């Protein structure tokens, strides 16, 4: 028997494609090449028998192969054997198929090429509730479809169209997939696929639970989206309310600040006049009980001035009207000034004030830093009944800590938590006139300068306050300037100096006339620009002292500008004001004037007048 005979045999039972694959596999496994017209080896024949047995059974394969080898026809016994084995194989295959489809959760139906039902499972019958005997082998699939659609509340035409469409897809061997909701609310997913021989298999899956879950999720999502929208709207309303509340609070704070500034300014007017009068009176009375009374009056006015100045400081800090002027300076300058300022006060209270000098330099705003340490010393003197007060510095890496220690009553932990609050005072102080704003100012200044403040206190032993300031390298130019020799000079005499004073407050004008009269000045007092020009009669004064706020919404800067323009020349001028707004000071300096804040201190006024006159001289 030739190799080609064996291949022809396998082609008949296995098909040409599979037969070709069988012989190619044999060649690969045995690393040989088969030639069609050469005799087949025993090994190849056994291999072919095994391959045929997998398709037609072992007995049939053996009979077929023996008939081919001997060239004889098969006997009736052989045919019976083949048919019997084939029947057993078909029966087994059908039982296996039926068992398989009965054990899956999907409903299954199979139709042949004539679109007649040939196989189904029990789940299929359960899903569609067919009448008994309705489902049978050979039943046209069209009958089954029509029964299922009859209860779907569809018109007869619509039912015919659906059946025609599905049957056409089966005939054409096209897959299909769709869902159908039945009258009882269940949802069935139907998937169909063609099978070899023109048949068609369809699966039916009850997806009601899945669709209900999806619907529940969709409804939940809708609910959640609605809740998110509602919460978003609520948050927007809350945010708007918070913004409104913040705006109201800011407006209230600004109103408070403006009120403090305005009230403080109004209080400064009579206070300024009173201090001018007491200063003028002091210059005329040199001894006796009257002199002592004048000093007491001046002391009381000084206390009132301190309270108002404190209110002004708070209003300026809250309004952001203070801009730090950061520079480098020796801390010993600060220590010496404070030692001079507080030495007499401490002595009057029978307290020993020790100030330890320091050669360190710092970077800060000298005036604001001085204000902080002034508050430390004022509190130490106010609350220390006996003992001593120490002012000194402690060097740290990159910083200098300025400290004030006292032997006062000390504070409890609870008190320490409140000392920086506004209007907070304790009962141990000898001076009851303060407002309790000193440390509130310290807290604001330290925050603005970014200089940390620390407190250490032990009840019954005393307290220590400190502010930490960045260290700096010495400024050699300042050192050289301080060492440079200066010509000794006496305080300039103001005798015969023609001074023009402009203020809409008659009391302040009288006070200025009295004070300047003591200095032998020739004073022209005017309540307005027109009044000043009329009294000057074309004669320019040596210097102008003008209040900022005049009548009819005019201000002192414009008045001085007008006098300069009318009389000619750059007449020196000093703006006297209780307004601390930085733009007022900047405007005055830009126009060439100096600024002096109320209440006016005579020594400061005299020094500023001398400075202006010296700048005018060539």
Backbone torsions as a table, in degrees:
resi	resn	phi	psi	omega
1	UNK	NA	135.5	-177.4
2	UNK	-88.7	161.1	177.3
3	UNK	-59.6	-36.5	-179.8
4	UNK	-65.4	-31.7	177.5
5	UNK	-65.3	-43.9	178.9
6	UNK	-62.2	-40.0	-178.5
7	UNK	-68.7	-36.5	177.1
8	UNK	-63.7	-37.3	178.7
9	UNK	-64.4	-46.4	-178.8
10	UNK	-69.5	-31.5	177.5
11	UNK	-60.0	-39.7	-176.0
12	UNK	-66.3	-40.6	-174.3
13	UNK	-95.4	-23.6	-173.2
14	UNK	-115.2	-12.5	-174.6
15	UNK	90.0	148.6	-173.2
16	UNK	-63.3	-40.8	-175.5
17	UNK	-65.2	-46.7	-179.6
18	UNK	-69.7	-36.3	178.7
19	UNK	-60.9	-44.2	178.8
20	UNK	-60.2	-40.5	-179.4
21	UNK	-64.9	-37.1	179.6
22	UNK	-60.4	-46.9	-177.0
23	UNK	-71.6	-34.4	178.1
24	UNK	-67.2	-37.4	178.3
25	UNK	-64.0	-39.7	179.4
26	UNK	-61.5	-42.9	-179.9
27	UNK	-61.9	-42.3	-178.0
28	UNK	-67.2	-43.2	-177.5
29	UNK	-65.7	-35.5	-175.4
30	UNK	-103.0	2.4	177.1
31	UNK	53.8	45.3	178.1
32	UNK	-133.3	171.1	176.1
33	UNK	-119.8	127.7	-179.8
34	UNK	-91.2	136.4	178.2
35	UNK	-113.0	126.8	-173.1
36	UNK	-55.9	-36.0	-172.8
37	UNK	-96.7	12.9	176.1
38	UNK	-102.7	151.4	179.7
39	UNK	-60.4	142.4	178.9
40	UNK	-81.0	140.6	178.6
41	UNK	-78.0	159.6	177.4
42	UNK	-58.7	-38.9	-179.7
43	UNK	-61.6	-40.8	179.6
44	UNK	-68.4	-39.2	-179.4
45	UNK	-64.6	-41.6	178.1
46	UNK	-63.8	-37.6	179.1
47	UNK	-63.4	-43.2	179.7
48	UNK	-65.7	-38.0	178.8
49	UNK	-61.3	-41.7	-179.6
50	UNK	-65.4	-38.3	-179.4
51	UNK	-67.9	-40.1	177.4
52	UNK	-66.2	-37.9	-179.1
53	UNK	-60.1	-31.8	-179.8
54	UNK	-69.9	-15.1	-177.6
55	UNK	-107.0	-46.1	-173.6
56	UNK	-114.5	5.0	-179.9
57	UNK	94.9	153.0	-174.4
58	UNK	-65.3	-46.2	-177.2
59	UNK	-63.1	-46.4	-179.6
60	UNK	-62.5	-42.0	-179.1
61	UNK	-62.8	-40.5	-179.4
62	UNK	-66.6	-45.2	-179.4
63	UNK	-62.8	-44.9	-178.7
64	UNK	-63.2	-41.6	-177.0
65	UNK	-70.6	-38.8	178.5
66	UNK	-64.7	-40.7	178.9
67	UNK	-62.3	-36.9	179.5
68	UNK	-69.2	-38.0	-177.4
69	UNK	-71.1	-41.4	-174.9
70	UNK	-87.5	-18.4	179.8
71	UNK	77.3	14.3	-179.6
72	UNK	-98.5	162.2	175.7
73	UNK	-79.9	154.4	179.6
74	UNK	-75.7	142.4	177.6
75	UNK	-81.7	164.3	-179.8
76	UNK	-59.9	-33.3	178.5
77	UNK	-64.7	-38.3	179.1
78	UNK	-65.3	-41.8	-179.8
79	UNK	-62.7	-44.7	178.3
80	UNK	-58.3	-43.0	-179.3
81	UNK	-62.4	-42.0	-179.0
82	UNK	-65.7	-46.9	-179.3
83	UNK	-62.0	-42.6	-179.5
84	UNK	-61.2	-45.0	-178.8
85	UNK	-67.1	-39.0	179.0
86	UNK	-64.7	-40.2	179.0
87	UNK	-62.6	-42.8	178.4
88	UNK	-62.0	-40.7	-179.0
89	UNK	-65.5	-42.6	-179.6
90	UNK	-66.0	-42.2	178.4
91	UNK	-60.8	-43.8	179.8
92	UNK	-62.6	-43.8	-178.4
93	UNK	-64.4	-41.9	-179.7
94	UNK	-66.2	-43.8	178.9
95	UNK	-62.4	-38.7	179.7
96	UNK	-65.2	-42.7	179.6
97	UNK	-64.2	-44.7	-178.4
98	UNK	-64.0	-40.7	178.8
99	UNK	-63.2	-38.6	-178.3
100	UNK	-65.6	-47.7	-175.3
101	UNK	-74.3	-22.4	177.7
102	UNK	-74.0	-19.5	-175.4
103	UNK	-104.0	20.8	173.1
104	UNK	-114.7	156.8	-174.1
105	UNK	-81.2	-9.9	-179.2
106	UNK	-88.0	149.8	168.9
107	UNK	-77.8	137.7	-176.0
108	UNK	-131.9	136.8	171.5
109	UNK	-138.7	143.1	-179.6
110	UNK	-127.3	132.1	176.2
111	UNK	-117.9	155.2	178.8
112	UNK	-88.0	-170.7	-175.8
113	UNK	-68.1	-15.9	177.2
114	UNK	-92.9	8.9	-179.4
115	UNK	60.3	42.2	175.9
116	UNK	-113.8	141.8	-177.0
117	UNK	-68.3	131.2	178.3
118	UNK	-124.0	-30.9	-178.2
119	UNK	-141.0	143.6	173.7
120	UNK	-156.3	169.9	176.8
121	UNK	-123.6	173.3	-175.0
122	UNK	-66.7	-33.9	-179.2
123	UNK	-63.2	-32.6	177.6
124	UNK	-63.5	-43.6	179.2
125	UNK	-65.6	-39.8	-179.2
126	UNK	-62.5	-39.6	-173.9
127	UNK	-69.4	-32.3	-172.6
128	UNK	-111.3	-3.5	173.6
129	UNK	51.8	50.8	179.4
130	UNK	-69.6	149.7	174.9
131	UNK	-62.5	153.4	-179.3
132	UNK	-60.9	131.0	178.8
133	UNK	84.9	-7.1	-177.9
134	UNK	-70.2	-37.7	-178.4
135	UNK	-92.6	122.7	-180.0
136	UNK	-153.5	164.4	177.4
137	UNK	-65.5	134.4	179.3
138	UNK	92.0	-4.1	179.7
139	UNK	-68.4	128.0	178.3
140	UNK	-61.0	136.7	-178.6
141	UNK	-64.8	-24.4	178.4
142	UNK	-61.9	-37.9	179.0
143	UNK	-63.6	-41.0	-179.5
144	UNK	-65.3	-43.3	179.7
145	UNK	-62.3	-43.8	-176.9
146	UNK	-64.0	-39.6	178.8
147	UNK	-62.4	-43.9	-177.9
148	UNK	-65.6	-34.9	-175.9
149	UNK	-85.0	-16.1	-177.3
150	UNK	-60.5	-35.2	-177.9
151	UNK	-91.2	13.8	-175.6
152	UNK	-97.3	10.8	179.3
153	UNK	57.6	43.5	178.7
154	UNK	-113.9	154.9	177.3
155	UNK	-72.5	158.6	-179.8
156	UNK	-60.0	-38.5	179.9
157	UNK	-64.9	-42.3	-179.0
158	UNK	-65.0	-38.2	178.6
159	UNK	-63.3	-44.5	179.0
160	UNK	-60.2	-40.9	-179.0
161	UNK	-64.2	-42.1	-179.0
162	UNK	-65.1	-45.6	-179.2
163	UNK	-62.0	-43.3	-179.7
164	UNK	-61.6	-42.0	-177.9
165	UNK	-64.6	-44.6	-176.9
166	UNK	-70.7	-40.7	178.9
167	UNK	-64.4	-36.9	178.4
168	UNK	-63.5	-43.1	179.2
169	UNK	-63.3	-36.3	176.9
170	UNK	-64.6	-45.0	-179.1
171	UNK	-62.8	-37.7	-178.3
172	UNK	-83.0	-3.6	178.6
173	UNK	68.7	33.9	-179.8
174	UNK	-97.7	133.5	175.7
175	UNK	-65.0	153.0	175.6
176	UNK	-146.0	153.9	-179.0
177	UNK	-152.5	129.4	179.5
178	UNK	-161.0	169.8	178.6
179	UNK	-121.5	149.4	178.2
180	UNK	-139.0	127.6	176.8
181	UNK	-94.0	123.2	-175.9
182	UNK	-86.2	163.3	-177.8
183	UNK	-57.0	-28.7	-179.6
184	UNK	-82.2	4.0	177.0
185	UNK	94.8	-12.1	178.9
186	UNK	-72.6	150.3	-179.5
187	UNK	-117.1	126.7	-178.0
188	UNK	-115.5	129.5	174.5
189	UNK	-96.8	129.0	-176.1
190	UNK	-118.8	122.5	178.6
191	UNK	-124.0	130.7	179.5
192	UNK	-126.3	144.3	178.7
193	UNK	-142.8	145.2	177.4
194	UNK	-74.5	155.0	175.9
195	UNK	-128.0	160.1	-179.3
196	UNK	-55.0	145.6	178.3
197	UNK	91.0	4.6	177.9
198	UNK	90.3	0.1	178.4
199	UNK	-77.3	179.5	-177.0
200	UNK	-149.9	131.9	178.7
201	UNK	-112.0	136.2	-179.2
202	UNK	-127.9	136.0	176.7
203	UNK	-113.9	146.5	-178.2
204	UNK	-126.5	123.3	-177.0
205	UNK	-124.6	128.3	176.4
206	UNK	-79.8	108.2	-177.7
207	UNK	-110.5	25.6	-178.8
208	UNK	-58.8	-47.5	-177.9
209	UNK	-61.8	-40.3	-179.3
210	UNK	-64.9	-43.5	-179.8
211	UNK	-67.6	-36.1	176.5
212	UNK	-65.1	-39.7	177.1
213	UNK	-63.0	-43.8	178.2
214	UNK	-61.0	-42.3	179.9
215	UNK	-64.7	-40.9	178.2
216	UNK	-62.8	-41.7	178.1
217	UNK	-63.7	-40.5	179.7
218	UNK	-63.6	-44.4	178.8
219	UNK	-64.3	-38.4	177.4
220	UNK	-63.6	-42.5	178.5
221	UNK	-62.3	-42.6	178.6
222	UNK	-61.4	-43.0	179.4
223	UNK	-63.3	-44.7	-179.8
224	UNK	-64.3	-41.3	178.0
225	UNK	-61.8	-40.3	178.1
226	UNK	-63.9	-42.1	178.8
227	UNK	-65.3	-39.1	178.0
228	UNK	-62.3	-43.9	178.4
229	UNK	-61.6	-43.6	179.7
230	UNK	-63.2	-44.6	-179.7
231	UNK	-66.2	-37.1	177.4
232	UNK	-62.3	-43.8	178.0
233	UNK	-63.4	-40.9	178.2
234	UNK	-62.1	-43.5	179.2
235	UNK	-64.5	-38.5	177.7
236	UNK	-62.2	-42.4	178.2
237	UNK	-63.2	-44.3	179.5
238	UNK	-62.4	-43.7	179.2
239	UNK	-61.8	-42.2	178.3
240	UNK	-63.0	-41.2	178.3
241	UNK	-64.2	-39.9	178.7
242	UNK	-65.4	-41.4	178.0
243	UNK	-62.8	-41.7	177.7
244	UNK	-63.8	-43.3	179.2
245	UNK	-63.0	-40.3	178.2
246	UNK	-64.1	-42.5	179.5
247	UNK	-63.0	-42.6	178.3
248	UNK	-62.4	-42.7	179.6
249	UNK	-63.8	-42.4	179.2
250	UNK	-64.6	-41.3	178.1
251	UNK	-63.8	-40.3	178.1
252	UNK	-63.5	-41.4	179.4
253	UNK	-65.7	-41.7	177.7
254	UNK	-64.7	-39.3	177.7
255	UNK	-63.0	-42.6	178.2
256	UNK	-61.4	-43.3	-179.0
257	UNK	-63.9	-44.2	178.7
258	UNK	-64.3	-38.4	178.6
259	UNK	-62.9	-45.9	179.6
260	UNK	-61.2	-44.3	-179.2
261	UNK	-63.7	-44.2	-178.9
262	UNK	-67.5	-45.7	-179.9
263	UNK	-63.3	-42.0	179.4
264	UNK	-63.1	-40.5	179.2
265	UNK	-63.4	-44.6	-179.6
266	UNK	-63.7	-37.2	177.7
267	UNK	-69.5	-32.1	-178.2
268	UNK	-68.2	-27.1	-178.0
269	UNK	-59.8	-60.5	178.8
270	UNK	-65.7	-33.4	178.8
271	UNK	-64.1	-41.2	178.9
272	UNK	-61.8	-43.8	178.6
273	UNK	-63.1	-42.9	-179.1
274	UNK	-61.9	-41.3	-179.5
275	UNK	-69.7	-33.4	175.4
276	UNK	-64.1	-41.0	178.8
277	UNK	-65.6	-45.4	-179.4
278	UNK	-65.0	-35.4	178.1
279	UNK	-66.1	-42.7	177.8
280	UNK	-65.1	-39.3	179.5
281	UNK	-66.2	-37.9	179.3
282	UNK	-61.6	-35.3	-179.4
283	UNK	-69.5	-19.4	-177.8
284	UNK	-99.5	-23.8	-178.6
285	UNK	-111.0	120.7	-174.7
286	UNK	-106.9	-16.6	-177.8
287	UNK	-157.6	174.9	176.3
288	UNK	90.4	179.9	-178.0
289	UNK	-64.4	-33.8	-179.7
290	UNK	-63.2	-40.4	177.3
291	UNK	-59.8	-41.6	-179.5
292	UNK	-65.3	-38.7	177.8
293	UNK	-63.6	-41.5	178.5
294	UNK	-61.4	-40.7	179.7
295	UNK	-64.8	-38.8	178.0
296	UNK	-64.7	-42.2	178.1
297	UNK	-61.0	-44.9	-179.2
298	UNK	-63.7	-36.2	178.4
299	UNK	-65.4	-41.9	179.0
300	UNK	-65.6	-40.3	176.7
301	UNK	-63.9	-35.2	177.8
302	UNK	-64.0	-39.3	177.9
303	UNK	-64.8	-42.7	177.4
304	UNK	-62.9	-39.6	178.4
305	UNK	-61.5	-40.2	-179.7
306	UNK	-63.2	-41.5	179.9
307	UNK	-64.2	-46.0	-178.9
308	UNK	-66.6	-39.0	178.1
309	UNK	-62.2	-36.7	177.8
310	UNK	-64.7	-43.9	177.0
311	UNK	-61.3	-39.3	177.7
312	UNK	-64.1	-41.9	179.4
313	UNK	-61.3	-44.9	179.2
314	UNK	-61.1	-44.6	-178.6
315	UNK	-64.7	-38.6	179.0
316	UNK	-66.7	-42.0	-179.3
317	UNK	-66.8	-42.1	-179.7
318	UNK	-68.6	-31.7	-179.0
319	UNK	-85.0	-4.6	-178.0
320	UNK	69.1	26.4	-176.6
321	UNK	-84.1	-9.1	179.7
322	UNK	-97.3	126.7	175.8
323	UNK	-111.2	120.2	-179.1
324	UNK	-60.6	139.0	175.3
325	UNK	-108.7	86.8	-173.0
326	UNK	-78.2	133.4	177.5
327	UNK	-154.3	176.6	179.4
328	UNK	-106.7	131.0	-179.0
329	UNK	-155.0	158.2	178.0
330	UNK	-75.9	130.5	-177.5
331	UNK	-66.5	-19.7	-179.3
332	UNK	-66.9	-28.2	174.5
333	UNK	-59.2	-44.1	178.4
334	UNK	-63.1	-44.9	-177.8
335	UNK	-63.0	-42.3	-178.6
336	UNK	-65.2	-43.5	179.6
337	UNK	-62.6	-42.7	-179.6
338	UNK	-68.5	-36.0	177.6
339	UNK	-62.4	-44.3	178.6
340	UNK	-64.5	-42.5	-176.1
341	UNK	-65.9	-40.2	-172.1
342	UNK	-103.0	-5.0	-177.6
343	UNK	-61.1	-48.8	-178.2
344	UNK	-67.0	-39.0	179.8
345	UNK	-62.4	-44.9	179.2
346	UNK	-64.1	-39.7	-179.4
347	UNK	-63.6	-40.8	178.1
348	UNK	-60.5	-28.0	-179.4
349	UNK	-95.8	11.2	-178.7
350	UNK	58.0	39.2	177.7
351	UNK	-114.1	145.1	177.2
352	UNK	-93.9	119.0	178.7
353	UNK	-103.4	117.8	178.6
354	UNK	-111.0	123.8	178.0
355	UNK	-116.7	119.6	-178.2
356	UNK	-93.5	118.6	-179.3
357	UNK	-63.4	159.1	178.0
358	UNK	-144.5	143.2	178.2
359	UNK	-96.1	5.3	-176.1
360	UNK	-74.4	154.0	173.4
361	UNK	-114.4	148.1	-178.0
362	UNK	-132.5	163.6	176.6
363	UNK	-115.6	111.0	-177.3
364	UNK	-168.1	-175.8	170.3
365	UNK	-91.7	113.5	-172.3
366	UNK	-60.5	-41.7	-177.0
367	UNK	-69.2	-45.2	-178.9
368	UNK	-68.1	-38.7	177.9
369	UNK	-63.7	-40.4	178.2
370	UNK	-61.7	-39.2	-179.8
371	UNK	-62.3	-38.2	179.0
372	UNK	-63.6	-50.5	-177.4
373	UNK	-68.2	-32.5	174.2
374	UNK	-57.5	-43.3	178.8
375	UNK	-64.4	-40.5	176.6
376	UNK	-57.6	-48.4	-177.8
377	UNK	-68.0	-40.2	178.9
378	UNK	-60.4	-44.7	178.4
379	UNK	-64.7	-41.2	-179.8
380	UNK	-60.2	-44.7	179.5
381	UNK	-68.9	-39.0	-177.8
382	UNK	-64.7	-38.3	-172.7
383	UNK	-102.8	0.1	179.8
384	UNK	-102.3	114.0	-178.5
385	UNK	-76.3	-36.8	-179.8
386	UNK	-156.8	160.2	178.8
387	UNK	114.9	-137.9	-175.3
388	UNK	-142.9	165.0	178.4
389	UNK	-129.9	134.6	-176.8
390	UNK	-119.0	129.6	174.2
391	UNK	-119.0	121.2	-178.9
392	UNK	-158.9	-177.3	-177.1
393	UNK	-128.0	150.9	177.4
394	UNK	-129.1	122.7	-178.3
395	UNK	-77.9	138.8	174.8
396	UNK	-131.1	171.1	-178.6
397	UNK	-68.2	107.0	178.7
398	UNK	81.6	-1.0	-176.9
399	UNK	-140.6	164.4	173.3
400	UNK	-129.9	130.3	179.7
401	UNK	-105.4	117.1	178.7
402	UNK	-91.8	123.0	-170.9
403	UNK	-123.2	145.8	173.1
404	UNK	-127.8	121.2	-179.1
405	UNK	-117.5	144.1	178.1
406	UNK	-136.0	169.1	177.8
407	UNK	-109.7	36.3	-178.9
408	UNK	-77.2	-164.5	-174.4
409	UNK	-73.7	-14.9	-176.6
410	UNK	75.0	178.6	-177.1
411	UNK	-137.1	152.2	175.7
412	UNK	-81.0	169.0	177.6
413	UNK	-61.0	-37.5	179.5
414	UNK	-65.0	-42.8	179.2
415	UNK	-64.7	-37.0	-179.8
416	UNK	-60.5	-28.8	-179.1
417	UNK	-75.8	-7.3	-175.4
418	UNK	-122.7	-1.8	-169.7
419	UNK	-66.4	-23.2	-178.2
420	UNK	-94.2	7.3	177.9
421	UNK	-79.4	152.0	179.0
422	UNK	-68.0	144.2	176.5
423	UNK	58.3	30.5	178.8
424	UNK	-98.8	117.1	177.6
425	UNK	-130.2	151.4	178.0
426	UNK	-109.3	164.5	-169.3
427	UNK	-84.6	-6.5	-173.3
428	UNK	-85.4	-9.5	-174.3
429	UNK	-75.2	145.2	178.2
430	UNK	-78.6	-25.0	-177.0
431	UNK	-101.9	113.5	-177.1
432	UNK	-95.7	4.6	-173.0
433	UNK	-85.6	-11.7	-177.7
434	UNK	-71.7	162.0	179.3
435	UNK	-95.0	-8.9	-175.4
436	UNK	76.8	30.1	-179.1
437	UNK	-107.6	-6.4	-174.3
438	UNK	-57.2	-51.3	-178.1
439	UNK	-75.3	-23.8	173.2
440	UNK	-65.1	-38.4	176.0
441	UNK	-66.7	-42.9	177.3
442	UNK	-56.3	-45.1	-178.6
443	UNK	-61.9	-42.0	-179.7
444	UNK	-68.2	-43.3	-178.9
445	UNK	-65.7	-43.0	-178.9
446	UNK	-63.5	-37.1	176.9
447	UNK	-66.7	-40.3	-179.5
448	UNK	-67.3	-38.3	-179.5
449	UNK	-86.3	-10.4	-175.2
450	UNK	61.2	41.1	175.9
451	UNK	-110.3	107.1	-177.7
452	UNK	-62.0	141.1	176.1
453	UNK	-112.1	137.4	179.0
454	UNK	-129.4	154.0	-178.6
455	UNK	-134.1	136.7	174.0
456	UNK	-133.3	128.9	-176.5
457	UNK	-146.8	143.9	175.3
458	UNK	-129.4	122.7	-178.9
459	UNK	-59.6	133.0	179.3
460	UNK	85.1	-7.5	-178.0
461	UNK	-122.3	-31.9	179.3
462	UNK	137.5	-178.2	-176.3
463	UNK	-136.8	157.7	176.0
464	UNK	-135.2	128.9	176.4
465	UNK	-115.1	141.7	-178.3
466	UNK	-144.9	149.0	172.8
467	UNK	-127.8	132.9	-176.3
468	UNK	-100.4	124.7	-172.8
469	UNK	-122.4	142.6	176.9
470	UNK	-63.0	135.2	174.9
471	UNK	-74.7	161.0	179.7
472	UNK	-146.7	155.5	175.4
473	UNK	-74.3	146.7	-180.0
474	UNK	-59.0	142.2	176.1
475	UNK	-89.4	104.6	-173.3
476	UNK	-62.3	-34.1	-179.1
477	UNK	-63.5	-37.4	178.1
478	UNK	-70.2	-36.6	178.3
479	UNK	-64.0	-44.9	-179.8
480	UNK	-63.7	-40.3	-179.6
481	UNK	-65.3	-36.4	179.7
482	UNK	-69.2	-32.2	-178.7
483	UNK	-83.2	-17.6	-176.5
484	UNK	-64.4	137.9	180.0
485	UNK	-67.6	142.2	178.3
486	UNK	-126.3	142.5	-179.7
487	UNK	-70.1	133.9	178.6
488	UNK	-70.4	137.5	-179.5
489	UNK	-145.7	146.6	178.9
490	UNK	-86.1	164.6	176.7
491	UNK	-65.2	128.9	-176.4
492	UNK	-61.6	138.8	175.7
493	UNK	-79.6	138.8	179.2
494	UNK	-102.8	9.8	-179.1
495	UNK	-58.9	131.7	178.9
496	UNK	80.1	-0.1	-179.6
497	UNK	-71.5	128.9	179.1
498	UNK	-87.1	110.2	-177.0
499	UNK	-112.4	128.7	173.3
500	UNK	-99.8	121.2	176.9
501	UNK	-109.1	126.5	178.0
502	UNK	-120.8	118.9	178.2
503	UNK	-157.9	137.0	-179.6
504	UNK	-82.5	1.7	177.5
505	UNK	-103.6	113.2	-175.4
506	UNK	-62.7	-36.0	-178.5
507	UNK	-63.3	-41.2	179.6
508	UNK	-67.0	-38.8	177.7
509	UNK	-60.6	-43.7	178.7
510	UNK	-62.7	-40.9	179.1
511	UNK	-63.9	-42.9	179.3
512	UNK	-64.3	-41.2	178.5
513	UNK	-61.7	-41.8	-179.7
514	UNK	-65.6	-45.2	-178.2
515	UNK	-65.0	-49.9	-178.6
516	UNK	-67.6	-29.1	176.1
517	UNK	-64.4	-36.2	176.1
518	UNK	-62.4	-28.6	-179.7
519	UNK	-89.5	11.4	177.4
520	UNK	65.6	27.8	178.0
521	UNK	-85.5	155.2	173.4
522	UNK	-96.0	108.3	-169.3
523	UNK	-106.1	132.2	169.5
524	UNK	-111.7	117.1	-177.4
525	UNK	-103.3	131.3	-179.1
526	UNK	-140.7	145.6	-179.1
527	UNK	-95.6	-6.8	-179.6
528	UNK	-157.0	172.9	178.0
529	UNK	-63.5	-45.3	-178.6
530	UNK	-63.1	-40.3	178.3
531	UNK	-62.7	-39.9	-179.2
532	UNK	-66.0	-46.3	-178.4
533	UNK	-64.3	-35.8	179.0
534	UNK	-66.7	-42.8	-177.3
535	UNK	-75.1	-29.3	-179.3
536	UNK	-71.9	-28.2	178.0
537	UNK	52.8	41.7	175.9
538	UNK	82.4	1.0	179.9
539	UNK	-97.5	119.9	-178.9
540	UNK	-72.5	135.6	176.4
541	UNK	-76.7	167.0	175.9
542	UNK	-75.9	-30.8	-179.3
543	UNK	-157.4	151.6	179.5
544	UNK	-116.9	131.9	171.4
545	UNK	-113.6	113.5	-174.4
546	UNK	-127.4	135.1	172.7
547	UNK	-72.8	149.8	-177.5
548	UNK	-72.6	-45.5	-174.1
549	UNK	-96.0	113.2	177.5
550	UNK	-113.4	179.0	-179.6
551	UNK	-72.6	163.1	176.0
552	UNK	58.0	38.0	176.5
553	UNK	58.7	24.9	175.6
554	UNK	-93.4	164.3	177.8
555	UNK	-134.7	162.8	-175.1
556	UNK	-64.9	-30.5	-180.0
557	UNK	-63.9	-46.5	179.1
558	UNK	-65.0	-37.1	179.0
559	UNK	-62.4	-45.0	179.6
560	UNK	-65.6	-38.7	176.8
561	UNK	-60.6	-42.0	-178.2
562	UNK	-66.1	-38.8	178.9
563	UNK	-66.6	-41.8	176.2
564	UNK	-58.9	-45.7	-178.1
565	UNK	-66.6	-36.2	-177.1
566	UNK	-74.9	-41.6	-173.3
567	UNK	-101.4	-11.8	177.3
568	UNK	81.7	150.8	177.2
569	UNK	89.4	156.5	179.1
570	UNK	-88.3	80.2	-178.5
571	UNK	-69.8	127.6	177.2
572	UNK	-59.8	146.8	179.6
573	UNK	-146.4	149.0	176.8
574	UNK	-126.2	124.5	176.6
575	UNK	-89.3	123.0	179.2
576	UNK	-107.3	122.6	-173.9
577	UNK	-151.5	155.7	172.3
578	UNK	-101.8	-3.2	178.0
579	UNK	-82.0	127.7	-176.4
580	UNK	-99.4	6.0	-177.5
581	UNK	-59.5	130.7	-176.8
582	UNK	-62.1	-29.8	-178.5
583	UNK	-66.1	-29.5	177.3
584	UNK	-66.7	-46.0	179.4
585	UNK	-63.3	-44.4	-179.4
586	UNK	-62.0	-40.0	179.2
587	UNK	-63.7	-42.6	-179.3
588	UNK	-63.7	-46.2	-178.7
589	UNK	-64.7	-38.9	179.8
590	UNK	-62.4	-31.7	179.2
591	UNK	-85.6	-4.4	176.8
592	UNK	95.5	22.1	-179.5
593	UNK	-113.6	157.7	172.4
594	UNK	-94.7	162.6	-177.8
595	UNK	-124.3	134.7	176.4
596	UNK	-129.8	124.7	-176.6
597	UNK	-89.1	146.0	175.9
598	UNK	-77.7	154.8	-7.1
599	UNK	-71.5	143.5	-174.1
600	UNK	-75.4	127.0	173.1
601	UNK	-93.8	125.9	-176.0
602	UNK	-53.2	-42.5	-178.3
603	UNK	-64.1	-41.1	179.5
604	UNK	-66.3	-39.0	178.5
605	UNK	-63.5	-45.5	-178.2
606	UNK	-63.0	-42.7	-179.4
607	UNK	-63.3	-39.9	-178.2
608	UNK	-70.8	-36.6	176.1
609	UNK	-62.3	-46.4	177.7
610	UNK	-59.1	-41.5	-179.4
611	UNK	-62.7	-43.6	180.0
612	UNK	-64.9	-40.4	-179.2
613	UNK	-67.8	-37.5	179.4
614	UNK	-67.2	-36.2	178.8
615	UNK	-68.5	-27.7	179.8
616	UNK	-74.9	-33.5	-177.3
617	UNK	-69.5	143.6	178.7
618	UNK	-70.8	NA	NA
